[in-house]
Amino acid sequence: MIRWLFLLLLACGPAWAVNDPADQLPDARLEERARVIGRELRCMVCQNQSIEDSDADLARDLRRIVREQVAAGKSDTAVTDFVHQRYGDFVLLRPPLKLATALLWATPAVALLGGLLLIRGMRRRRAADAAPESAEELSATERARLAKLAGGHNE
């Protein structure tokens, strides 16, 4: 039992690092500004997490940079621009739409289109498999029955 508790505590270590009081700004208003800015910046290790949500060392470094900039009196835009200039468009969770980032913006649409084409192809293949292999000639009995049925609907 104690062994499991110890392992659980070890696993929680990275989560404690995210909320380390030593990394937080003493002014609650400035700290909240830093957190809002950090939620707009991507952890480049985790990729789809903000630096506020990530426990990676790089995210911790970026949180410190953001807090230093906020404490120095920089505006939210200036702080974001500072990080953006150093790390490029990929650090932004919502990168600007331009030629270099078009693939980032188009990826969801391309993935959706690819999925729809895949589903369409699978349905066509299934329909082709369900169709008879070859059209065989009808027997004389089947032709007579078909003519009788077709004649009955014309009346």
N, C-alpha and C positions, 0 to 999 in steps of 0.2 A: 504494500500500500504506500509506504513512504517513498519507495523507488518511483512509483507512478507520479506522485505529487512532485517529486524533484524534477522529473522529466517535463511535467506540465509547466513548472516554474521556469525552466530553461527555455521552453518554447515561447513563453510570454515575454522574454527579454526584449526582442525587437519591438513589440508593442509598447513597452515602457519607454523606449528610446524616442518614439514619436512625440510623446507628451512630457518629455524631460523638462522640468521646471527651469533648469539652468539655461535652456535654449529659448525660453519664452521671454517676451518683453515685459518689464515691470508694469507698464501702463496698459490696462486692459483694452482701452480704445485702440491703441497702436497695435496691440497683439491681434485684435480682431481684424484690423486692416490687413495685417501681414497674412493672416489665415485666408482672407478673401482673395488676396493676390495669389497666394500659394495654391489655391484651388483651381486657378486658371493656368497653372504651369504644369507641364507633363514631367513625370519622372522618366528619364531617358533609359533607366535600367528596367523598370517595370512596364513602361510604355503606355499603358492605358490607365494609369493611376496618376492622380495629382501628387505633387510633392508633399502635400499635407497628409495624404493617405498612405504614402509609401514609407517603408522602414529601411530602404536602401541607404547606404552611406552617401551616395551622390545626392539623394533627395534631402538628407540632413544638411549637407553642405549648401544646397540651394536654399533651404529654409533659413539658414544662418545669413546668407547673402541678402535675402529678401528682408529679414528683420534688421540687418545693419542699415540697409537703404531706407527703410521706413523710419528707423530711429534717427537717421541723419536728416529727416524732414522732407525727403523726396515724395513727390506725388505718386499715386498708384500707377499712372501711366508711365512716369519716369522709371519707376522700379521695374515694371514689366519690360519696358524698352531696354533697360540696362541688361537684364537677363537675356532678352531676345537677341540683342546685338552680340553677345558672347557665345550663345549656344545655337542660334539659328531658329528657323521656323518650327522645327520639330519640337522645341521645348514648349510651344504654345499648344494647349489642348484644343484651341480653335484657331488654326493657322490661317493667315490671310489667303484669299483666293487669288492666285496668280499662276503663271505657267509652271513654275517650279513645284507648286503644291497642288496642281490640278489632280494628280494621281491620288493624293491623300483624300481629296474631296470626292473623287469619282469612284473610289474603291467600293463603297457600299452599293452604289447603283450597278457597277460592273458585277459584283458578287450576286446581287439579286437577279440581274439579267442572265447570268450564267446558270443560276439555279433553275430559273424558269425554262431556259433552253434544255437543260438536263432532264427536267420533268417531262417536257414535251417530247423529247427523243425517246424517253422510256415508255411513254404512253403509245407512241407510234410503233415502237418495237413490239409492245405487248399486243397491239391490235393486229399487226402483221403476223404474229405467232398464232393468234386465234383464228385467222383466216385459213381456209382450206389450202393445202399444199398446191393442188392443181385442180382446175375446173374439169371435172369429168363429164362426159356426155350423159344426158338423161336417157334412161331406158324408154322404150315405147310406152310402157305402162305409166311411167312418171310423166311423160309428155302428155298423154291422154288425160291424166288426172289434173295436170296443170291447166290444160285447155279447158277442162270442165269447170275448174275453180275460177279461171279468168272469165269464162263466159257467164258464170253465175253472178258476177259482180257488175256486169254490163247491163243487166236487165233492170 
